[in-house]
Amino acid sequence: MDARPQQARSAAFDRAGALAMLARYGDRSPEQVDEHLGSLELTWLIAEAEQAYQVQLDLDDERLDAIRTVDDAVAALGAQISAQISAQLAAQTAAARVDAPTATGPADRPSGLPDAGAAAP
């Protein structure tokens, strides 16, 4: 598995990351990325972010139309990525709690029975 998605997943989606993703479109440096995004660049950025963060972004037409700059994309995509990762982590935590074995201690044993590890009298 590519190490980049795991690293990206643990980091916030930020301007530097967005510029790096956009730079791969057209094989250019991040400094060469224009602030204003065209529709193909935005499509590329969404696909790259989905792959890097292992999420499925679902932006309605209104939100997509509002993304005109790199900063707009960072705000819109970053919010969705953060929300989805938080929801996934919460679901994993809840599943781990359900799957975790319960501890058996003295309160769980009927009174009068010896510990399993104790020698019989």
C-alpha positions in Angstrom: 0.0 0.0 0.0 1.2 3.5 -0.8 2.4 5.3 2.3 1.1 8.7 1.1 -2.6 7.9 1.8 -1.9 6.8 5.4 0.2 9.9 6.1 -2.4 12.2 4.4 -5.3 10.6 6.3 -3.7 11.6 9.6 -3.0 15.2 8.6 -5.5 18.0 7.9 -6.2 19.0 4.3 -4.5 22.3 4.0 -3.3 24.8 1.3 0.1 23.2 1.0 -1.4 19.8 0.4 -3.9 21.2 -2.1 -1.1 23.0 -4.0 1.0 19.8 -4.1 -2.0 17.8 -5.5 -2.7 20.5 -8.1 0.9 20.6 -9.1 0.8 17.0 -10.1 -1.8 18.0 -12.6 0.3 19.3 -15.4 3.6 18.3 -13.9 4.5 21.6 -12.4 5.8 23.0 -9.1 3.3 24.1 -6.3 4.5 27.7 -6.9 3.3 27.5 -10.5 -0.3 26.6 -9.5 -2.7 29.5 -10.3 -4.9 30.6 -7.4 -8.0 30.4 -9.6 -9.2 26.9 -10.4 -10.7 25.7 -13.6 -13.3 22.9 -13.6 -10.7 20.2 -14.7 -8.3 21.3 -11.9 -11.1 21.1 -9.4 -12.1 17.7 -10.6 -8.5 16.5 -10.3 -8.1 18.0 -6.8 -11.3 16.2 -5.6 -10.1 12.9 -7.0 -6.7 13.3 -5.5 -8.1 14.3 -2.1 -10.5 11.3 -2.1 -7.7 8.9 -2.9 -5.3 10.5 -0.4 -7.8 10.7 2.5 -9.7 7.5 1.6 -13.1 9.3 1.6 -15.9 9.9 -0.9 -16.6 13.6 -1.2 -20.1 14.5 -2.1 -20.4 18.2 -3.1 -23.7 19.5 -4.4 -23.7 21.8 -7.4 -24.0 24.9 -5.2 -20.9 24.0 -3.3 -19.0 23.1 -6.4 -20.0 26.4 -8.1 -18.7 28.3 -5.0 -15.2 26.8 -5.3 -13.3 29.3 -7.5 -9.9 29.5 -5.8 -7.4 27.2 -4.0 -8.5 28.7 -0.7 -12.2 28.0 -1.5 -11.3 24.4 -2.2 -9.3 24.0 1.0 -12.2 25.3 3.0 -14.9 23.2 1.3 -12.9 20.0 0.8 -11.2 20.3 4.2 -14.5 20.6 6.0 -15.9 17.5 4.3 -12.7 15.4 4.7 -12.5 16.3 8.4 -16.1 15.5 9.0 -15.9 12.1 7.2 -12.7 11.1 9.0 -14.2 12.0 12.4 -17.3 10.0 11.6 -15.3 7.0 10.5 -13.1 7.2 13.6 -16.2 7.4 15.8 -17.7 4.4 14.0 -14.5 2.4 14.5 -14.4 3.3 18.2 -18.0 2.3 18.7 -17.4 -1.0 16.9 -14.3 -1.7 19.0 -16.3 -1.1 22.1 -19.0 -3.6 21.0 -16.4 -6.2 20.0 -14.2 -5.8 23.1 -14.5 -8.7 25.6 -16.0 -7.8 28.9 -13.8 -8.2 32.0 -14.7 -10.9 34.4 -13.7 -10.1 38.0 -14.8 -11.2 41.4 -18.1 -9.3 41.0 -19.0 -11.4 38.0 -18.6 -14.8 39.8 -21.3 -16.2 42.0 -20.4 -15.9 45.6 -19.0 -18.9 47.3 -17.1 -20.2 44.3 -13.2 -20.1 44.4 -11.2 -18.2 41.9 -10.3 -20.3 38.8 -6.6 -19.9 39.7 -7.0 -20.7 43.4 -6.1 -24.1 44.8 -8.9 -26.2 46.1 -9.1 -26.6 49.9 
